[in-house]
């Protein structure tokens, strides 16, 4: 059995969970995973919880006023793929849906209490539907709780060169913008794009050129199969 694994320091893990420095590990932990062992590190446990809440916030900013559970979970599962060049060349285009559809119940277990405790979300569990406050005030509250790196990327997108407004002022302007969700998506893409390119480069050096070519070929094959099933 072949497995892909990595080693990361606890401090780097916590940094990514809280701030989304590259969304590489944080993105994986926004999806249902099996945690084999978790020590009693209170800071780590808090960061894991904050990462899930941030995922909900980013997703609902990009969704309309009313949406289904599956739409929310699909948006959450896709956060760490925004801007990933491998989704254009090398990945099955149905990858995100393939993650969500068989695991809706697991996503519900992961995010159910967070959604029910969020004062800006109306969660109709029986119908599997949600409603969110899309007023400028509501969106500003959501924007202010986003991870620091995403806020910085949004500020960079919103501000022309030389203006240098503070982040809070920029987010207040964005909260009134009808394209608020698209700007959030662009901010996510900026984070993931750099991360995906960096990880692909590291993969060549750590796994070796031969293994990287074989792995890439398997990815292309999966993408081709997904494309064929879509057109058939």
N, C-alpha and C positions, 0 to 999 in steps of 0.2 A: 504494500500500500504506500503510495506517495503522498506526502503531506507538505504543505508550505508553512513555514513557521518563522518567527522572528523573536528577537530578544530586545527589550526596551527597559530603561530605568524607570523606577516608580515616579521620580520627579518629572521626567519627560512625559510620561503617560498623563499625569495630573495636569501638566501644562496644556497638553492638547485637548483634554476633556473640558477644561475650563475656558480656554481662549481660542480653540480651533486654529492653532498655529498652522497646521497643514491638513487637518480633518482626516488623516490617514488611519490612526487608531480610533479616534473619536467616532469616525464614520462607521467603522466596523461594529462598535459597541452601541450604535443607535439601532441595530437590528437584533433580533433574538439570537443569543449565543448561549452556549453552555459554559458557565464559569466553574471550572474544576475545583479551584480553591481560592478563597479570598481572605487575606489576613485581617486583623482588627485595626487596620489603618483608617482612622475616622476621616482623615482628609481625603483619602482615595474614595471611600464610600460616598462622601458628600459630592466629590467631583463626578462620579459616575451618575449620580442622580441629577446633578446640574446639567450634564451633557444631554440627558434625555429631555429635560425641560426646555433646553435651548433648541433641540431638534423640533419639538412641537411648535415653539414660537416661530422659528424660521419657516417651517412648513405652512403654518396658518397665514403668515404674511403673504405667501405666494398663492394662496387659494382664495376662492370667492367667499361671499358671506355665508353660504350654506354649502355643505359638501358631505360626502359619505365617509365612513370609516376607511374603506378601501382606498379612496382617493387620498385621504390623509396619510395612511401608512405607505402608500406608493410615493408620495411626495417626500416623506421622511427617509424611506429607503434610498431614494435617488439623490439625497443631499450630497453625499460624498462622491457621486459620479458627475455632478455638474462641472462642465469644463474639462472633464477627463478626455484627453485626445484618444485614449484607447477605446472609448465608446463609439468613436467614428470609424476607427480601423482596428479590428481585433476582438471586439466583444459582441456577443449576441445582443441584438437590439431589444430583446424581450427580457434582458437580464433582471431588471428591477421588478417587473411584473412576476417573473418566475420566483423571485425571492418572496414577494408579498402573498400571492394567491394561495400557496399551500400553507402559509403560516399566519393567516389572519388572526387566529385564536391566540397565537403566541405574541403577536404584536399587541393584541387587546390586553393580555396579561401584563405586558411590559409598560403600556402607556395608559391603561384604564384609570388608575387612581390619579395620575397627573392631570388627565383631562377633566375628571370629576371635581378636582380641587381647584382648577383654574377659574377664577371669577369672571374671566372674559369669554369663557366657552360655555355654551349650552350643549350638553352631551345627552342626546336622546338614545340611551343604550338599547332600548327595545327595537327601535327602528334602525339603529346603526347610522344615525344622522347627527351632524354637528352644525352649530351656528356660532359665528364669531363676531365680535364687535369690530366693525371696519370703519368706525368714525376716526377722524384725525387724532382725537385724544386717545382712543383705543390703540391705534397703530403706533402712536408715539410711545406709549407705555411698553408695547411689545418690542419696538426697536431699541429702547433703552436697556432691555434685558438681554439683548443678543451678545454673544461672545465678543471680546475686545477686538480680535483680529478681523472679524466680519464687519464690525462697526468701522474700523479703520479703512477697510477696502471700500465700503459704501461711501465714506467721506471722500476718499480719493476719486471715486467715480463722479460724485456730485459736484465737487469743487473744481472750478477752472484753475489753471496754474497761477500761483501768486496770490490767491484769495486767502487761503489759510484760516478758514473759520474753525471754531472749535467743533468737536464731534457732536455735541448736544444740539448746537444751532443747526447743523446740517441735517441731523435726524428729525428735528422739528419740521424743517422744510419738507423733507421726504414724506413725513406722515400725512401731509396735505396733498401729495402728488398722486394722481390716479395710476401712475406707473410704479408705485411703491414696490409691489411684488417683483416686478421685472428688475428693478435696481438691486433688490436683495439677491435675486438669482445671479445677476452679474457679479456681485460681490463674492458669492459662493464659488462661482466659476473661476474667479481670479485666484482664490486660495487653492482650489483643487488642481488647476492647470499646472501650477508650479510643482505641486506635490507629486502629481502623476508622472511628470517628466523626470523629476529627481529619482523616484522609485524605479522607473524603467531603466534609467542609467545605472543605478546601483545594482539592479538585478543582473545586468550583463557582467559586472565585475565580481559579484558574489557567487552567482550560479555558473558563470562561464558562458562563453559565446554559444557553444553547442547546445547546452540545456536551454538557453534563452531562445534560440531559434526553434527548437522542438516545442517549447511551451507556447511561443508565438504562433507556430503553425497550428497547434491544437485550438488556440483561440480563434484563428481565422476560420478553421473548419466549423467550429460552433456557430460563428457568425453567419457563415454560408448556409448552414442547415436551418438557422432561424429565418434567414431571408427566403429560402426555398419554401418553408412551411407557411410563410406570410403570403407568398405569391401564388401558392397552389390552392 
